[in-house]
Amino acid sequence: MAGCSQLLFSILTFSLLTNQCSLSSAHLEGNLDSERSDEDCGCGSNLNREHNQDKHAHQQESPAKKYSRAINTPEDENVPNYPRTNQMVHIPGGTFTMGTDEPGVPADGESPARRVTLDDFYLDVYEVSNAEFELFVNSTQYTTEAETFGDSFVLEGRISEEIKKDITQAVQAAPWWLPVKGADWLHPEGPDTSVRPDRMDHPVVHTSWNDALAYCEWSGKRLPTEAEWEYAARGGLENRRFPWGNKLVPKEEHRMNVWQGEFPMENTAEDGYVGTSPVTAFPPNKYGLYNTVGNAWEWVHDWWTTRHSPEPTSNPTGPESGTDKVKKGGSYMCHVSYCYRYRCAARSQNTPDSSACNLGFRCAGDTVPSGVECSNC
């Protein structure tokens, strides 16, 4: 495993290691509320990498070339040419209540509730899909950090027995997370899997914060701040758990892709999906945004902190520096018993070079790049 001796993970060793590789984990998040188990999903700092690599260079191109029909053509003629999902929506500025005074995971710094005022901005309607990310890779020859390191983290139940037989390590605090050699955005469960042809419209995963930033810059966009992300995810609703209200399954209708059943043994897929779902799945919120909760975690701009002033603020961008970056929204792996983080106020963190099979992003902007459609401009 490339550079594996530098990883920050704590490993449960199943057998003697022959390659002297080791992983170490950070502390397990605690202080969970009575609605949840004392165990954690391991979706936070347990999956951090320690590696500090140079940032990948990426080419700057004109918007006309980035969004040309020639670049839209798939590399593999057997892969369907999916409709573009890079559209943006205008989010009108305003004041909202960020965070909550009734945190689901107190240790995550969800509280206090505080008034935040934001200027107008634009946000991607959808999470960045595999098809959209492939355009970036084909245009720039970009290599993700998971590809550079040679491994990424995958849920054990999604890994084939053939791949599992060679894995001798796991994250001690969350043993369902296994480091898989050859797992990356194209091969989400390892080298014997592929996003082609059936998952090109699913969110790209195994992307680090650095990867997300590179994509956003190439596309003429940026990562949203945590405040922008939460404001947009709430869709104009105040003090609600989810983008549509407080009921998890209103009128027996699933509104997001999260775990049903017993985690991590069985996902009954009552929402229709065992893993990720298409970025177009499920109804949008009142701002027209899809999958802001569930499906894949989404990186945001801010450095991580759990200390927030209760005083009103305008256009916050988070701490000036830090170790971890914030991610929002939860994922298909979230379940109330282990990871009650598929709520608007919920948050978690990883180091900027971390990647996993449930970690993606969407982009924001102060303007709409040339060649990108805006649904309400």
N, C-alpha and C positions, 0 to 999 in steps of 0.2 A: 504494500500500500504506500503510494508516494507520500513521503514526509509524515508518515503516520505516527512517528515517535513524538511529533510536536503537537498532536491533537490534545484538546483539553478534556477529553471524555474519560469517565471512570468506567473501567471494563470489568464485566463479569467473565472470567476466563473459563471456558468450558474444557479446554485441553491445553497441553504445553504448546507454546507458540514457537515456531521454528524460525520466524523472521524477525524476532525481537521487536515486533511492533507493539505499541501500547497506546491506549486512549484513556483520557481522564475526564471526569465530569465535574461541573460546578455543582453548587448546593442544590438540593431539591427544594422547589418552592413550597412553602408551608402555609400555616394559618388558614386553612381552607374552611369555608363556611359549613354549617350543619347539613346543607343540602347535598354536599359532595363528600366523596371518600377522602381519607387522609392521604391517599396516594395521588400522584400527579401524572400527567400524560407524558412528561419529558419533552414537551414541545418548546420549552424555553431554553435556558442556558445549558441544559444537558447536551444539546446538539451543537455547541459552539466549536469552532476551530480556533487554534492559536496562531495558525500561519499568517504571516504578514507578507504578502507577495506584492510585487509592483503592480500597479493598476494596468489593466490591459489597454493597449492602444486601440482606438477604433477610428475608422475613417470618417471624415466629415463630407457629406454630400449635399447636393441641392435637393430640396423637397421634391422637385419634379422627378428626379431620378429615383428617390426613395420609394415613391408611390406609383412608379410607372408600371404598365401592364407587363413589361418584360420581366421585371423582378417578381411580379406576382405569379409567374409560371412556376409550378412545382418542379423540383429537381427530378423527382420520380414521376413518370407519366402515369403511373398507376395510382398516384395519390390524388384524390379529388381536389379541384381548385375551389376551396371554400370561399364563400363571400367574405369580404373584408370585415373585420371586427375592431378596427382601430378608431371608430367614431368617438367623438367627445360630446359632452353636454355642458351647457353654461350653467354654473351654480351661482345664483344671485347672493351677494353678500348679505350679512345680517348678524344678529346676536343670538346665541343659543347657550344652553346649559351643557357644558362638557363634563364628562365624568359622572359620578354618582355618589350619593351619600349612603347607598345601600349596596356596597360592593359584593360581587359574587366571589371574587378572589382578593381579599384585602391585601395580601402581600404584593400584589401586582401594581399597587398604586392607582387604583381606579378612582379613589376619592382624593380630595373632596369635590363635590359638585361646584362648578365655578362658571361664571358668565364670561363668554369669549365672543369677541366681535371680529368678523372676517370680511375682507374685501371680496369682490367678485373673483371667481376663478373658473377654470374649466377642468373637467375630469373625464377620464375614459369611461365610456358606457359599460365596457366589459373588462374583465381581467385580461391581461395579455395572453393570447392563445399560442399554442405551439406553431400554428401556421404563421402568425404574425412574427414570432420570434425567429422562425426560420428565414424570413425575409431579411432580418437584421444579420443573421449569421452568414447567409449567402452573400450579402452585400459587403460585409466587412471582414469575413473570415475570422470572426470572433471566437475565442475559446473560453468557455465558462470555467469558473473556479473548480466546480466538481470534476470537470474533465482534466483540468490541470493537476489536481490532487490525486485523481485516479479512483476516487470513491465518493459515495454520499450515503445518507441514511434513508432506510426503507423500512416500512412496517413489516414485521416478520410474516404476518399472514398473507402478504402480497408477493412473497418471494417463492420461487420454485424450489422444490426439494433438491434439484440438481445444483442450484446456486448455494442453497443453505448448507449443504454437506461440507463445503470448504470454508465456512465462516466459523471462527473460533472465539469470537468476541461479541459482547453486547454492552449496551449502556446499563450500568448497574442499577441506577435509580428507575430506569424504564426499560426493562429487558426485551420489550417488543420492538425496540429500535435496534436494527442491525446495520453495521457498516458494510456496504456492498461494493465490491470492486466493479467498476464499469457502469455503475448507476449514474445517470446524468439526464439532462432534459430530453434527449432522444431515446433513452433507454431507462424509463422511470423505475422499473423494478429490477434492473440489472441487464447485462448484455444479451440475455435471451428474450428480452421484451423490446417493444418499439411503439412509439406514438403513431407510426404509419401503419395502415392508412386510417385507422378508426378513431384516433384521439387527436387529430390535428386541430380540432375545434375545442379541445379541452384546455384549461389553463396550463401554461408552461410552468413546470416545477423544477426542483433542484437548481434554482437560481439564487445566488447570493445577493446581498444588498449591492455589492459592487457590480454584479452582472446587471441588476435592475437599473442602476444608475447609468451604466454604459448604454443600455437599450434606450432609456428615456432621452439621453443626450443625443443619440443618433437620430431619434425620431423628432427632435425639436421640442421635446417636452421636458418634464422634470418629475421627481417623486412628490406626491402630496405631503404636506405636513400632517402630523397626527391630528391637529385640530381641523384641518380641511377635510381629512378623510372621515372623521367622526361626524362632522357637520353634514357632509354629503350623505353618509350612510343612514343617518337618521331621517333623511327625506322630509325635513320640516316638522317632524314630530318632536315633542319635548318629553323628556323623562320617560322614555319607553325602552324596554329591553331590546326589542328587535326593530328593524326598519319599518315594520307594518303594525306594531303594537306590542302588547305584553304576552299574548298567547303563542306558545310554541307552534302549535298546529291549529290555526284558526279554521273553524268549520271543517275539521278533519282534512285540511289541505296542507300538504307540505310546501313550505316556502323556501327551504334551503336544503343543502346537501350536508347533513351531519350523520353521526353514527347512531343507528338504532340497534337494539339488542344488548348483548353483554360485551363490554370492551375489556380486553382486545380479542376475545375468543371468537365472537360471531357478530357480524354486521348483517342484520336481517334485511337491509336495503329497502325499507318501507317507503323511502323517498325515491326509489328507483335506481339508486347507484350504490355500488360497493366502494368504488374509488372516486376519482374526480368525475365531474359531469361537464357537459359542454358549457362554455361561458355564456351561452344564450339561454340556458335552462332556468326555470322558475320565474315567477313574475317579478318585474322590476319594482323599485320603490317609487315614491312620488316624484323623485327627480329623474326617473328613467334609468336608474343604475341597476345592473344585474349582479347578483352574487356578492354583495358587499359583506355578507356573513356566510360562513360555511364554505365548502368547496376547497379553497386554498387560502392559506394565510397570505396577507399582502404587506410587503415592506412599505414603510413610510420614511420620510426624511429624517425624523428626529433621533437624536441620541437618547438612550434610555435613562430615566430617572423615576423614582417612586415618590418624590417630594414635589408637591405642587402647591402654589400659593392659592388661597381661596379668593384673592382679590381679582376683580375684573381685569381683563387684558385684551389687547388687540393684536391680531395676526401673530400669535406665538409660534416660534420655530424650535422650541426645546432647548436643552443645554448647548453650550458652545462646543463641548467635547464630551467624550465618554468612551466606554469600552464596547457596549452593545447598542444595536439599533432597534427601534420599535417595530413591531409587526402587529397588524390588526385583523380582526374579522373571524379568526378561527378557521377550521378546515373540516373536511369530510371525516376526519379522525376524532373530532370533538364529541364528547358525551358528558352529560351532567355529572356523572359519577367520577370522572377523571379530569375533564378539561372543559369546565363551564365557561368557555371563552368565545362562544359564538354570539355575543351580545355587542351592541354598539359601543358601550363603555369599556368592554374588555380589552386587554392588551397583553402582549408578551414580548420577549426579546431574544435576540441572538447576536453573536458577533457578525460584523459585516461580511465575512467570508464564509459563513455557515450556509449549508444547503440541506434540503430534505425533500422527500417525496410529496410533501403537502405545503410547500412554500413557494409562492409566486409574487405577483405584483400587478398594479395598474399605474398609469401615468396621469399627471396633472399638467396644467400649464396656465400661464398668465394670458396667453393668446392661443389661437388655434393655428397649428402649422399649415402652411400651404399644402393642398392636396388631401387634407383630412376633413371629413364631413363633420358638421356640428348639427345635432338634431333639433336644437331650439334657438339657433343664432339668427 
